[in-house]
Amino acid sequence: MIIKPITYKRAVLQTMFFIASAIAMPAFAQQKPEDPLLKIYRGSAEKINDLIHTKLDVRFDYKKRHLYGKEWVTIKPHIYATDSLRLDAKGMDIKTVAVVRNGKNIPLKYTYDNLSLAIKLDKVYQNTENYTIYIAYTAKPDELKIEAGAAITDAKGLYFINPDSTEKGKPVQIWTQGELESSSAWFPTIDRTNQKTTDEISMTVPGKYVTLSNGRLASQKKNADGTRTDTWKMELPHSPYLFMMAVGDFKIYRDKWRDKEVSYYLEPAYAPYAKDIFGFTPEAIEFYSKTLGVDYPWNKYSQIVVRDYVSGAMENTTATLHGAYVQGTARELADRYYDKGRSTIVHELFHQWFGDYVTAESWSNLTVNESFADFSETLWAEHKYGQDTGDEHNNEAMQTYLENPENAKKDLVRFHYHDAMDMFDAVSYKKGGRILNMLRHFLTPDVFFKGLNIYLKTNAFKNGEAQQLRLAMEEASGKDLNWFFNQWYYGAGHPLLDIKYKWDEATKTQFVYLNQTQEGKAFQLPMAVDLYNGTQKIRHQIWMRSKSDTLTFKVAAQPKLVNADADKITLSQKTDHKNITEFLFQYQHAPLYMDRLEAIDAATAQQTLPEAQQILLAALQDKYYGLRMRTMSSINPENTALVNAAIPFILKIAKDDDNNLAKAQALKIISTTKDAAQQLSLFEAGLKSNSYAVQGASLFAMANLKPAGSLNMAKAFEKDNKGDLTKAIIAVYAKNGGDTEWPFVFKNFEESDPQTKFEMLKDFAFMTARVKSPEYAQQGINALKEIGVKYKTQGAAPVILNVLDQLKKVRKDQNDSSSVKLIGEAEQQINDQK
C-alpha cells in the first residue's frame, strides 16, 4: 500500500486576509508514551487452523448497501488437533454455519460477538485432515463502526460509491479495501497476514457492469434477471487482506508482458489515456523481474482506478487498486514527471513480490512489505529517468523521515505499538527504504540483489520477516550482518553527523573530524571519503565505529575538496563544515545530484558572497530540472545584484526549457519583476501552451499585468482546466470575481484532494469572504469546517479555526448574521471533534 502524505498551508485572514507561510503537517498520528497498549508485545498471530481454499458467492444490494454472501472455506489444523475454529467476521448477520460432509451441510454450534465467529466443529480434526465450513451471511459495511487511522482513513472493507446515483457526474462503483484486517468485513476468514489461501469469487452484478478480482476470470454467465455472474479464480495462495473485488462502469485496456495479460481499468472519460497513464507497466515488470531474478509470479496484472478511495493505492494480488489521483489526461500527464502517480504505480507493482509473493508475517515486520516498495520507487527512478531523479527521490524520502523528530524514537521492526495502523508511517516507508538503499551500496548491487533473490525463492508463497532477510543477505555476501540489522532494523534513530576539516601544511596532512552528536549509541557507518587534487579524485573507504573519529590523509598538497560521505546515501542528519569555496568546487566537480544540492543549499544561505552567487548562477543552468527549480526558488528577491544577474538565465528557462514545471516557475518569477511588461508576448504565448502548468503561470502573470482583463481570460479556460491552471483561475476569481464565479470555485474545491484543497485554501477563503450571497458563504464555511474536523488529528484544526475566526469578522462587517452564526457552530464542532 502507498499512503498519501498531506502538506497543509496555514491560511490566516486579517481584515481583508493575510496568508502566512506554508507549514508541513505530520502525516501520521503520534503515539503517547503513557499508552498502556504500547506495553503489549505484538508478535505473529498464533496459527491454530490454516486456511486452504476460500470460495465465495456474493451479490449486492445497492439500495441497502449490503452484500449477501455464501462461503465455503476449507481449513485444516496447523499442527495440533482441534475441535474448534475462530473466524474474523465484522458486523455481519450470520444466517447459517455448517460443516460440509458428503455434499451435505451439517449445522454447527457457534457464538458470534459481531467481530468474531467461534465455531464448535463436529469432531476433533488432525492436521492431516481438511474440513470445509459453509457460512451464509449478510455483510453490512456502512453500519460497521471500527476505528481507522491516518494512513487508511476507513476500515469498513466494502465500499458502495454513489449506489443510488444521487451524486451527479459520479459513477456507481463497488470496491474493497482489505488492509489491515478489513477483508473480514465482507467475508468470514482468519484475517491475519500469516494466513495464505487460494480463492474463487463469484460476483452477481448488473449486466452492464465490469468486474475485477484476483487471478483469472474463469467464467461469465448471463442470468435471466439481467444480471451476470462472473467467477474469478486465484490458484496460488495469498493472504486474506489481499483479496479484492471491484464492480462498475470501467473500460478495459489490454496490454501484455511476455505471455501474460496486463490490463488497465478506467472510467470511460479516462479510457483514451490508459496507455499514457499505465503504459510503462510491462517495462517495469520486465525490469523488476530481471533485477530480482524472479519473474513476475502471478498469472496476470491488472490496475484499476476508483472513486473516493480511502488511501493512496493497494497492492491486491494481481489486481492493484488506485485512487483517482493516479489518472490524468494527456495534457495533465505532460506536467507530471516522476510524480506521485508514476511512483505509486511502481510501488504497488513491487509489492507483487514483496508483500504478496512473500508477505510480512505480522504488522510488526511491515518493513519487509513497505520498505521494499518504497525502495523500489528509487530503483525505477534511476532506471527510467536517470541517477539524478533517483537521488532526488531518495533524498526527498529521507527528508520526509527526518523532518518529524518523533520518527527517531521508533524501531523499524516494532513489537510494541498502539494499533497496527501506526506501523504505516515514515519509519516503515521512508526510513526503511533508505536503509535498503544503504545496504545495496554496502554489499554492492550484484550481491544485494542476489540476497533478495534468495529471500524471495526461500519464502515463496509464505511469510517473511527481517531476520529471514538478514540470513539471505548473509548467504549472498558471506558477511555477518547482525550489526547492520541490530542497528537499523531493531534499533531506533539515526546519527547526527558533524563533519569538520583541517589542513596541516607542515606535515602535509589532511584531517577530517567526524562526530556523532545524537544521544545514546554510536552508529557504525561505512562510508567513502573522496579527496580532490585538482580534478583528480582519490577515494578512501572508511568505517566510523564510535561517536568521534579522526581521519588523517598524507597528501602532497592541500586538497581542493574533501568530500566525506561521498556516496551521499547515509541516513543521517548531517552538518558539513565546508567553506563556500569548497562548495563551489564541489558543485563544479563532484558528480552527484546531492553534491550539487549541498552546494546550492550552502550558497542559498550565503547569497551575498561572490562564490555563492557563482554557484547559484551555474545551478540555474544545471542539467537537472529539479535543481534548476530549487535554485530559482532559493534566490532572495531583495538581493538586487544577484537577481539582476539571474534574470537572463531565468528568462531563458521561461522561453526554452524542455521541462514544463521549470518553465512555469520561471514565468511566475519573471511576472513579478519590474520589467515584466516587456515580456507580455511571452505570457501570451504561454496561455496557448499545451501545459496546464505553463498556462496557469501565464494567467497568473496576466492577472498582475492586465488585472482588468484577467477575469475574462480566466473564464475562457473554464471548459478545459486542470491542476495549476485551475488554481490560477480560482486565484483570479478570488481577487476579481464574485457570486457569478462562486459555483466554479466551490465545485473545484470540493472535488480536489486534501493536498490541493490546502493549496487552494487562501483563495477559497478570500472567495468565501467576498461573495455577497449568504448561501454561497455558508457553502464555503461548511467546506472549511469539514477539513478542520476530518484532518484534526493531522494538525489542520488550528489552521482552519484561524481562518474561520477572521472570516467571522468579515461576514459580520457585511451584516451576514446567519453566516456568523454558522461559523460559531463550525468552530464548536471542530473543537469538540476527538
N, C-alpha and C positions, 0 to 999 in steps of 0.2 A: 504494500500500500504506500501511496505517497500522500503526505499531508500538505495542505496549503498554508504556509505561514502568512500572517496578515500584518502589514505595517500600517500604522494609522497616522493621520495628520491631526494635530491639535488645532481646532478652529476656535478662536476667541473673538466674539463680536463686541465691539465697543463703539458706542454712538452709531456710526454707520459701518462698524466692523473693523477690527484689526485682527489679522491672521498671524498667529505665531508660527514658529518654525516646525518642521516635521519632527515627529517622535516615532521611535520604533517600540512597539509593544511586544512583550514576550509572547511567543506563540503557544506556550504550554503552561498549564496551571502549576503553581509551585506547591511543593509538599510542606506540611507543617511538622517540624521535628517532634512535637509532642503527640502526634497522631498515634494512637495505640495500634492501628493497623500496620504501622511500619515495623512492629515487633514480630509480625508473623513471617515465618520462613515460607517463601513461595517456591517450592520445589516442583518437580514434574508431577502431573496427576498420576495417582496410583492406577494401574491397569488391572482391573478385576475381570472385565469382559472386553473382548476385541471385536470391533466392527469388521465384518467381512464384505457384505454387499447391502446396499440400500436401494430399494425400489419404491418409487413414489408415483402416485396417480393423483393429479391435482386439477382443480377447476376453480374459477374465480367468480366471486360475487362483487361486481363493480359498485353496485349501489350500497351494499353494506360494508364494503372493503374487507371482505372475509375470503379466506382460502379454505375450500373443502378438500380434505386430503385423505388418501388411503396409503398406508405404508406397509411394506413387507421388509423388515430389517433382519438380515442374517448375521448371527453373532456366535462366538464361541468363548468359553472361559480362557483367560490369558494363560494361566498356568495352574492355579488351584481350582479344584472342583467347587461349584457354586449352585445354589438353587434360587438365586435372586438376581435381578437386573435393575439398575437405575439409569433412566434416560433423562436428559435435559429436555424440557418441553415448557416453553414460557407462554403463559397467558392463553392457553388453549381450552377448548371444550373437548374432553376426551369421551368418545362415544363407545368404542369397543377396544378391548385389549385381549388378544388371544394368541395361543401358540398354534402354528400350522403343523398338523401332523397327518400324513397320508392324504393331503389335499383338503383336509377339513380344519376349520377354525375351532379350537377348543378354548373357551373363555378362561381367563386367568384372573386371580385376585390382584388388585392393585390399590395403591393410595396415591393421591395427587394433591400437591400443595400450591399449584399454579406456577411453579418453577421447575419441579422435577417429578418424574413419574417413577414410583417404586413398585416393581412388579415381582410377585411371587411366582416363580416358574413351576411347571408341572412336575418337575423331578430335579434331582441333583445331576448336573451336567459335568462331564470331564472335559479336559482341554483338548481331547481328540474328537469331541462331538460339536457339530454345528447345530444351531436351532434357529428357527425363523419366527419372529413375532409379527403379528398383524395388528395394526392400530388404525382405527377410523377416528378422525378428529376434525375440528374446525380451528384454524388459526385466525386470530383477531388482532392484527398488529396495531391498528390505530387505538385500541383500547388498552394496550400494554404500556405500563409506566415503569421504565427502567432507566436509571441514571446513565447518561452517556459521558462524553468527555470533550476536551478541546480539539483533539485531532479528528475524531469521528463524532459528529455532533448529534447523532441519534442512534439508538440501539434496538429499533423495533424489527429489524431483519427484512421485512417485506414492505414495499412502498407502492401505494397506488397514487399515480400522478394524474391529477385532473380527471378522475374516473367518471364524474358526472358531466364533463365537458362544459363546465360553467366559466372557466377561465379562457377568454377569447385569445386565440393565437397560440395557446399552449397545447401540445399533443397529449393524447391519452397514452399512458405507459404504465407498465408494472416492471419493477426490477427488485433485486435482492441485494443485501449487503451483509455478509456473514462474519467478517472480522469485527470484534474479537470472538465473541461467543453468541452471535445473533442468528445463526442458522437455525438454532433450536427454537426460534420464534416462529418458524414456518414448517418445521418438521421435527419430530422427536428424534434425538440422536445422543450419542456421547460426545458432547460438544467440546472436545479437547484437541489441542494441536497434536498430541502424540497418538491419536487415532487415525487410521487410514482405511478407506473403503472404496470399492468400485461402486458405481451407481447407474441407475436407469430412472429417468424422469419423463413421465408422460404429462403433457400440459394440454388441457382442452380450452381453447380460446376462440373468440370470434374469428370467423374465417378470413376477414380482411387483414388480420394482423400477422406479423412475423414473430417467430420465437427464436431464442438462442439459449443454449445451456452448455454444460461441459461435454466434451467428447464429440461424438458423431451423431448426426441426425439419422436415426435408424429407420424411421417410418413416418409417414403423414397419412392421416385418414380423415376424409371429409364425412361429417355427420349430418344427419337429416335435418337437424335444427339450425343449420347454417354455421355451426361451429366446426372446428378442425382439431384433431388430436395429434400433436407432434410428440414423438418419442425420441429422446436423446439418450445415448449410452456412453458412459465413461468406463472404459475397460481396463484402465490402470488405476491403482489405488491413490487416493489423495485425501486430505483432511477435510472434515465437515465444514469448516469455516470457508473453504474454497469452493463449495457448491454455489451455483448461481442459476438464476432464471432471469430472462428479460422478455417482455411482450410489448409490441407496439407497432406503429407505422414506420418501419425502417426500410430504407433502400440498402441493398447489399452490393458492395463492390467486391468481386472475387479476384484475388491475386494468388500467387503461389510462391513457395520456397522449395526448391528441388521438386519432389513429387507430392508435397503436402499443401493443402489448401490454406491460404492466408486470406482472411476476409475482413471487411470494414463495414459496420452497420451504422448508418447515419440517418437523421431526419431528412426527408426529401429535399428541403431547401439547401442542405449542405452536401447532398449526394454528388453533385458535379465536382466537388472539391476533394473527394475521398482520396484520390491519388496524391493530391497536393499535401493533404494532412498526414496520411499514413503510408505513403508510397515507399518510404525508405525502410519499412519494416522487414522485407525479405533480406535486404542488405545487412541489416542489424542482426537478424537471426544467423546469417552466414558468418558474420564477424564473431559473434559470441560463440557459435558452435566451434569454429576453428580455434579461437583463443583458448577455450576451455578444454578442447579435445573431447568434448561430449556433445554429440549432435542434439539439436532440439529434440526433447524426448517424447513429445506428445503427438497425437495424430493430426492436429490442426491448430491454427492460432487465429482467433477472432478478436476484434476490438469493437466495442460498441459505445456510443456516446448517448448519455441520458440526461434528462432534466432533473433539477433540484437534488443533485447528488449530495450526500452528506459529508463527503471528504474530497480528496483530490482524485484518486483513482484506486482501483482494486484489482489485484493480480489473480482473479479466479482462474483455476486451471483451464487452460486452452481458450479462455474467454474473458479477457480483461475488460473491465467496465470503467469508462472515463466520465468525469464531469464535463459539462458543456464547454468549459474554458479551453479545452484542447482543440476544439474545431475552429474553423475560420474560412473565409472566402480567400480566393487567390490574392486579393488586394490586402486583406488582413495579414496573410502569411508572408507577404512581401516585406512587412515590417518586423517579422519575427526571425531571429537568427537562431542562436541556441537558447531558446526561451523555455519557460516552464512547460509549455506543451510538448516540445520535442524531447526535453529531458525526461518528462513524465513517461512518454511512450517507451523509451529505452529502459527506464527504471522498472516499469511493470513487466517488460519483456524479460529482463534479467531475473526477475522473481520466478519465472517458469523453471529455472534451475535452482536458485537459492530462495527457498520458501515453499515451492510446490513439489519439485522433484526430491529435494531434501528439505524438510520442514523443521523449524525450531521445535525442540521437544517441550518447551514451555515458554511463556512470555518472558521469563527471567533471561532466557537466552535469545531474545528477539534479535540480537546483533547478527546471528547467522542468517537472518532474513533481510532486515532493513539496512544494515551497514553495507552489505554486498550490493543491494540495489542502488543505494546512494553512491557507492564507489563506481558502479557501472556507468553512471552519468559522466564521470570524468573520463573513463575509458573511451566511451563513444565520442565525446568531445574531441579528444586527442586524435582519434582515428579519422573522424569525418571532417572536422573543422580545423585541426592543427593544434600544435603544442600550446600556443598562446591561449586558445579558447579553453583547452583542458586545464591549464594552470590558473586561468581566471576563475573557472568554475570551482576548482579545488580550493582556491583562496576564499571565495565568497562563502563556501560551505564552512570553512574553518572560522571565518569571522562570525558567522551565524552562531556557531557554538560558543565562541569566546565572549560574545557581547553580553551574555547572561551569566553573572557570577554564580548563580545557583547551579549551573551545569557542572562546575568544578567540584561539587560536593557528591556527585553521583558516580558509582561504578558503571562501567559499560555492561557487564553482566551483573544484574541486580536481583538478589534473592529477597529483598525487602522493599515493598512499595505499598502505597495506599490502595491503588487499584491498578489492574493490568494496563489500563489506558495510559497511565503515567509513563509507561515504558516507551510510548510513541513520542519521543522528544528529540531535541537536538543532540543528545548524547548518543542514543541508538542510531540515529541517522548520520548527522554531520561529523561528530567525533569518530564514530565507528568507521565511516567511510575514509576519513583521513588516516586512521590507524592502518587500514588495509593498504592505503597508498604508501605509507612509510614502510610497511612490510614488503611490498613489491620492490621498492628501491633497495632495501637492505639485503634481500635474498637474491636479487636480480629478477627481471620479469620471467625468464625461462623457468627458473626454479619455482617462483611463486605460482605460476600457472600450472606447473606440474603438481604442486601441492594441492591446488584447487581440483585438479583432475582426480587425484587420489581421494580427496574428501567426497567428491560427488559420486564416484563409482563405488566407494566403500559403503556409502549410506543411501544409495539409490532407492527411492520409494519408501524411505524410512525417515527417521528423525535424527537431527544433529544438534550438537552444542559446541561451545567454544573449545572445549578440551579435545574433541574429535578433530577440529580444525588444526589445533596445535600439533596433534600426533601426525596428521597428514603432512603438515609443513616440515616437521622434523624428519619424516621419512623421505621427503623430497630433497631436503637440503643437507641432511646429515648433521644438523646443528641442534643443540639443546636450546629450545625457545621458551623455557619456563620463565626466564627473566622478562621476556617481552610480554607474555600473556599475563603474568602476575602484575606487571607494571601498568599495562594499558587496558586489559580486559577485566581484571579483578581488583583494580585499584582506581581511585578517583583522581581527578585533577590533571594538571599539565604543568610543565616548567614555565616559570617566568625567567626568561633568559636575558641576561645583561652582558653585552659584549663591548670590551674596550681594547684599545691598541696602543702600543708604544714601540718606537724605533730607537735602538741604541746604536748611534753612529760609530762609537769607539769599538764596539765588539761586532759590528755588522750583524746585529741580532734583532729580529722582529719578534716582539712579544704580543701574544693575544691572551687577554684575561677573560675567562668565561665564568660567569657566576649565575647560579640558580637562586633566585631570591624568594621563591614561594616558601610557605611554611611547610614543615614536615619533611618527607623523604626527598632524597635526590633521585632524579631520573637518569637512567643510563641512556646516553644519547650518542649513537654512532653518527658521525657527520663528516662531510667533506669541507676542507678549507683550501681555497684557491688563492695563490699568490701570483700577482701580475707584475712582470718586469717588462715595461712597455706593453706590447700586445701579446707577449708570450705568457702563457699560463702554466703554472705547475700546481698539480693537485696533490693534497695530502689527505689521507683518510685517518681520522682520529676517533677516539672514544672519550666522551666525558662521563665519568663514573661517580663523581662526587659533586657536592654543592659548589665548589670552587676549583678551578683548574687553570693552570698557566701553560700555554703552548709557546715553545721557542723554536724559531727557524733561523738557521745561519744562512745568510744570502749575501751576494756580492754587493748589492746596493739596495737602498730602501725601496720596497715595492711601491708601485703606483697605486695598488689596491690590494687589500687583504679582504677576501670575501668568505667570511665564516658562514657555516650552514649554506654552502654554495648550491646545493640542490633545491633549497627553499621548500622543503616538504615537511620539516619537523613541526609537529603540533606543539606550538608554544606561543606565549605572549612575549615578543622579542623587542628589546631596546638595543639598537645598534649605534654605537657612538662614532660613526664615521663623520668626517667633516665634509663640507659641501663640495670641496674639490674632489674628494674621493668618490662622492656620489655622482659627480659629473662624469668621472672616468668610468664608474660602474655603468651608468646609463649608456655610455658610448661603446663599451667593450664587453661587458658581461652579457651572456646570451639569452637569458630567460625573461619571460614576462615579469616575474617577481623582481628580478634585478632592476628592470626599468620602473616598475611600480614603486619600489622602495625609493628610488632616486626622485621620482615625481613627488611622492609624499614628503620627502625631505625638502625638496625645493619649494613646495607649497607653503611650508612653514617658515621659509626664509626668503620670501619673494623680492626683497629689496637688494639681495646680493646678486652681483653680475653672474656668478656661476649658476645660481638658482634660476635666473631668468634664461640662461643658455639652455638649461635642462628643459624648462617648460616650453620654450620656443621649438626646441628639437622634438619634444613629445607631441606637439601639435601636428607633426608630420610623421608620427610613429606608424609603423606598418600595421599595427593592430588597432581597429576602430575603438575598442573598449578603452584603450589608453588615450586615444585622441579625445574621446568624450570625457574621460576623467580629468584630463588636463584643462579642457575648456571650462569645466565646472569649478576648477581649482583656482583660476586666476582671479585675484582680487580686483573688482572693478574700480576701486579707488587708487590702485597703483597705475597712474596715468601713463608712465613711461612704458611699463610692461604691456598695458592694454594697447597702446598705440603700435608697439612692435608686433603684438599678437594678431591684431585685426586683419592684416593681409592673409595670414595663414588660415584664420577662421573663415574669412570671406572665400578663400579657395575651397575649404571644406563645404561651405554652403553652396557653392556653384558646382563643384566637380566630384565630391566624394561619392564613392560607389556604395556607401552604406547609408540607408535611409535615416536611421536613427541619429547618426553623426551629423548628417546634413540638416535634419530638423533641429537639432540642438544648436548648430551654428546659425541657422536662420533666426532663432529666437534671440540669440546674443546680438547679432547684427541689428535686429529690430530695436534694440534698446540703446544703441549708440547715437551720438549726436548727428551723425551723417546718414542715419537710416533712410531718410527720404531719398537719398541719391540711389538707393538700391530698390526703388519701387518696382522696377521691371523684374527684379529677381524674385520678389514676393508674389508678383502677379503670375510669374511662370510657375512658382511653387503651388499656387492654387489649382493649377491644371495637372499637377503631378498624379501619378498612379498610386502614390504612397499616402495613406491616411496621416501618417506622422508628419510628412512634409507639408501636406495640405493644412493640417492643424497648426503647425508652426507659422505658416504663411498667413493664415487667417488671424492668428494672434498678432502678427506684425501689422497686418492691415487695420486691425482694430485700434492699434496705437497710432498709426499714421493717418487713417481716414475713419475716425470714430463715427462720423455721421452716416457713412455708407456701410459700416460693418454689419448692421442689423440685416440689411437686405442680402449682403454677401453670405451671412450665416444661414439665412432662410433658403438660399439656393442649394445648400448642401443637405437639407433635411431629408431628402429622399434616399441619399446614399452616404452614410457616415458610420464610422466605427472608431473605436479606440481614441487616439489623440484628437482626431477631428471632432468627434462627439464632445469631448471635453472642451475643445476650443469654442464650439457653438454655444455650449452652456455658459462658458465664461463671458462670451459676448452678450448673451441674453441676461446674465446676472448684472451686467454693467449697464446695458441699454434697453433691455426688454421689459415686459410687463405681463399682464394677465394673459394676453394672446399667446405668449410663448411658454406659459407655465405647463400646459399639457406635455409638450415635448420634453421639457426639463424633468418633470416628475416621472414620466414613463421611463426615460433612460436611466434615471437614478434608481428607480425601483427594480429595474431589470439587470442592474450591474451586480458584479460580485462584491464581496465585502471590501477587498482591497481598492477597487475602483471607486466604490462609494466614498471611502475616506479621501481619495484623491480629489473627488468632486465636492467634498464637504464644504469648503469655503464658498464656492459659487452657489451650491444648493442653499446654503444658509442665507446668502445675500438675496437670492431669489425669493425665499420664503419670507424674508423681511419686506421686500419691496412690492409684492403683489397686493393689490387692493382687495381682492376677494377674500373674506374670512374663510370661506370653504377651501380655497386653494392654500391659504396659510396653514389651515388645520391639517391638510394632507401632508404638508411638509413637516409639521410638528410631530405628527404620528410616525412618519418615516424616521425622524431623528430619534424619537423615543424607542422605536424598535431596535435601533442599533445599540443604544445605551443599555437596553435590557438584555439583548441577545449576546452581546460581547462584553458584558460587565466583568466577567471573570478574567478577561484578557486585557482589562485596563481601560476600556472605552468609556466607562461611566463618567469620570471627571471631565473628559473632553466634551461629551455631549451635554452634561449639566452646565458647563461653562457657556456653550453655545446657546442653550435654552434660556439661561439667565439673561444674556444680552438681548436675545430675541424678544424676551418678555418686555424689555424696556421699549424696544422699537414698536412692537404691536400696541403697547399701552399708549405711546405717543400718537398712534393712529386711531385711538379710541376703539380698538378692536377688543372689547371686553371678553367675548366668547373665546378668542384665541388665547388671551392671557389666562383665562381660567383653565383651558386645556393644557397650557404649558405647566401650570401648577400641578395638575393631575399627572402629567407625564414625569415631572421631576420626582413626585412622590412614588410612582411606580418603579422608577429606576432605583431610587434609594431603598425601596422595600425588597427589590429583587435579591434573592440569596446568591 
